[in-house]
Amino acid sequence: MTAPRQVIAGTTYLVTRRIAHRQFLLKPSKLTDNTLGYILSVAAQRHGILVHTVVVLSNHLHLVLTDPSAQLPAFCQYLDSFVARAMNAALGRWEAFWAPGSFSAVALTGPEDVVEKTAYALANPVAAGLVARGSEWPGLWSPPEAFGNSWRTFERPGHFFSEKGNMPERSTLELSVPPGFRAEDFRALVSARLSEKEQAAARALKAEGRRFLGVRKVLAQKHTDFPGSREPRRKLNPRVAARDKWRRIEALARLKSFLHAYREALAKLRAGVKDAIFPHGTYQLRVFLGVPCAGAG
């Protein structure tokens, strides 16, 4: 059984989701980019999510976002469900779209962690050996200069959403600056770290005697293709990221305390104690059963 997730308002996350069987079902195309961008924009607006960074590779995606109202699970369920159904409709398939257990939401505990994971996401196309610079990636890739601006406007995908439905005709995706940063400072910090990561990835690829795949070959791949390399098994799925040792220890201690308090409250509830108090950050039982929680929801 998966441990309960602590969902606290105001947390910034690196969110990752991977495609089933590692297939290239999100391979860049006008239809794919517009469909995912539109659904992401609508989902963010409906759940009050602040999106900072968007990187969509052929078989997985990364988002850096802030959750001001503790709506992360509802936002992700909305996004994942509509993307899966809309893309399956576009590709003429019925099978599972997302890989089971592939969802990851890592809470970023400090400003340096937000910069690091933002640069990590943006450097992903380079680290994967696909293009020499992230800006060359032909799919959805939000540039650092877009922080704090309206990025792109997406049209309602006609292949899936009805004109008579309640979905807007078009939706603009805003890329906000993470809390605690000034726009120009965040752009500079991320740009510098991204450049370092891209250069390191290029050196590593050269040392292995390999070349970048390139845009032309990326676009020539089929949706049913998948990477030739094996995917590492039994990888860690962390809940928090902190480069600072003491901040990491503190964050893990808070998470451990939450899990202990949650399990104690759950045991009381199962024993018939209807007013058992669950810890701050409890989500599913608070939303679906209305259990009382310590502090603000």
N, C-alpha and C positions, 0 to 999 in steps of 0.2 A: 504494500500500500504506500502511495506517495505521501511524503510528509506534507502537512498543510502549509500553504504559503502565507507569510505575513505580508499584508498589503497596507501600507501606510501612506497617507496623503503627502504629496510633495516629494516623493522618491523619484530619482532619475535612474533609468534602467538601460542596459544593453539587451535588447530582445532579439532572439534568433529563432528561426523556424526552418526546418529542412524538408525537402521533398521526398516522398516515398521512393525507395529503391534508388535514390540519388539520381533519378532521371532529370533531364533538362527541360522540365515542364514549364519553367519560367524563362526559357531562352529569350533573349531580347527580340522584340518586334514591336511595331506600333500598337498592335492589338494588346499584347501582353503588358506593355508599359502603361498604356492608357487605362486598361482594366484595373491593374493593381493600384496605380496612382489615384484613380477615381475612388475606389473602395477605401483606400487608406485615408484619403482626405475626408470623406463622409464619416468614416468611423471615428476619426480624431475629433471632428466637430461635434458629433453626437454624444461622445463620452468625455469631452473636455480634456483631451490629451494634447500635450504640447509636443509636437514632433520636431526633433532637431536634425536628425540625419537619416537618410534613406539609401540603402545599398541593396540592390536586388540582382543576385547572380543567377545563373541558369538553374541551379538546384537548391538554392537557399537564399534567405534574406536576412539582413541585419537592420535594426532600427535603434536609434538612440532617442529616448523620449522621457518626458517628465509627466507624472500622474498626479495632478493637483488635488483630485477629489477621490482618490482610492478606487478608481474604476478600471484598473489594469485588466483583471480577468474578463470583465464584460467587453471591454474594447477588443481584446485579443480573440475572444470567442466570435465576435461580430466580424472582425477582419478575416480570421481564418476560414470561417464558414462561407462567407460570400466569395472570397478569393477562390476557394476550392470549387465551389459550384459554378462560378462564372468561368473559370479556366477549364474545368472539365467540359462545360458546354461548348467552349470555343474549340477544344481539341477533340471533341467527339468521344469522350471516355467517361466511364462510370466508376472506376476503381478509386480507392483511397488516394487522396492527393498528398496529404502531409504524412511524413514518417511518424509512426507511433512513438511517443516519448521524446520527440525531437524538440519540443518547446523549451526554450531557456529564457529566463528573465533574471539578469544579474543586476542587483542593486549596486549603484556606484556611490561609494561612501564619501568621497572627497573630490575637490575640484580637479586635482591631478588625474584622478581615475576617469572623470568625464572626458578630459582631453585625450587621455590614452586610449580609451575604448572608442571614442569618436574617430581618432586617427586609425585605429585598428580596423574599424568597419570600412572606412574609405580606402584603405590600402589593400583590402581583400582581393580585388581583381588582379593586383600586381603580385601579391603573395601566392596566389593560385597559379601564377605563371601564364596568365591569359593576355594581359596587355602591359606595356612598359610603364604606364602611368594610369592612375585611377580615372583621370579625366578622359581617357580614351575609351573607357568602357561604354559600349553602345546601348546598354540597358539603363534602368533607373539608377542614378548616382548623383547625389546632391553635393554640389561643390561647396567648399568652405566659404566662398564669397556670398553664398545664398543665406547664410545665417542671419536671422533677423529680418528676412524679406519674404514677400509672396514669391514662391518658387515657380510653380507651374499650374496651369488650369487644365483640368481633364474633363473630357466629354462623357456623358452617360453612355456606357457600352450598350449599343443597340442590340447586340446579339443575345443579351441576357435580361436586361431590365426593360420593362414595358414603359412606353411613353405615358400610359394612363396610371402608372404607379405613383408612389409618394417620394421617389428618388429625384433629386434636383437634376436639371438638364445638364449642368456642368458644376464642377467644384474645384476651388483653388486650394492648393496645399501650401500652408504657411510653415516656414521653417524658423521656429523661434530660437532665441539664444537661451541656453540653459540658465536656470536661476543662479545668481551670484556672479555672473560674468557681464562685462561690457562687450557689445557686439564686436568692435574692432579688436579688442584684446583676444577674444575667443577665436576669431578668424585667424589672427596671427599665430597663436599658440598651436592650433590644430594644423595650420598649413606647414609650420616648421616641423612638427612631429610627423606629419604625413610624408613630407619629403625625406626625412630620415628613414622611415619604414620602407618607402619605395626604393631608395638607394640600397638598403640592406637586402631587400628581396632580389633586386637585380644582380647584386654581387653573388648571392647564394645560388641563383639560377646559372650564372656564368661558371661558377666553380663546379657545378654538376655537369657542365657541358651541354646545357639545354638552352633553348630559345623560347621567347614568349610566343604563345600560339597565334596571337594577332586577331584583329577584328574580323577579317574575312573568313577565317576558319571557324571562329566562334559562331558566326551567323550561318555557316554552312552545316553546322551540326543539326541532327534531328532531335525532336522532342523526346524520343524514346532512347536516345543515347545516354550514356552515363560515364563518369570518369573511369579510366583504366586502372588507376591505383586503388588499393584496398582501403576501406574506411576503418580507422582505429576502433577497436571494440572496448566496451567497458570504460569509456572516458568519464572523467569527473564532470558533474553538472553543478557547478557552484551556484550559490544563491547570492553571494556578495563578492565585490571586488574592491581591494584596497591595497595600494602600493605601500602605504605607510604601515609598518608592522603593528604599531600600537592601535591604530584605528581599525586594522583588520581584526586584532584580538578582541577589541571592544564590540565590533559588529557581530562577530561570531558568538560572543558571550550573550549579547542581546537576543540573537536568534535561538540559542540554546534555551535561554530563559523562557522565550515565547513558546517553544515547542513543549517544554515541561509544563507550563501553566495551561496550555491548550489541552494536553492529554489528561491532566488532572480534572479540568472542567468537563471534558467529554465523558470521563468515567463517572462523574457525578450525575451528568445528564442522563446517561444510560441507566443509572441506578434509581432514577426517578426524581432527582432534584431539579425541578423545573426552572429555578432561578439561579442556577449555577452561572457564575460570572466568567466569561471567556476573556482572554487577554486582548489588549489593544492590537489591532491589525488582523483580527479574525475576519475572514471574508465570507466564505460560502455559508456557514451556519448563521451568520448575522443577516445575510441577504435573503436566504431561502427559508430559514426557520425563525428568524427574528430573535436569536438568543441575545441576552444582555452582555455587553462588553465593557471592559474597563476603559475609561477615557473616551476620547472621540473615536468613532467607528473606524 
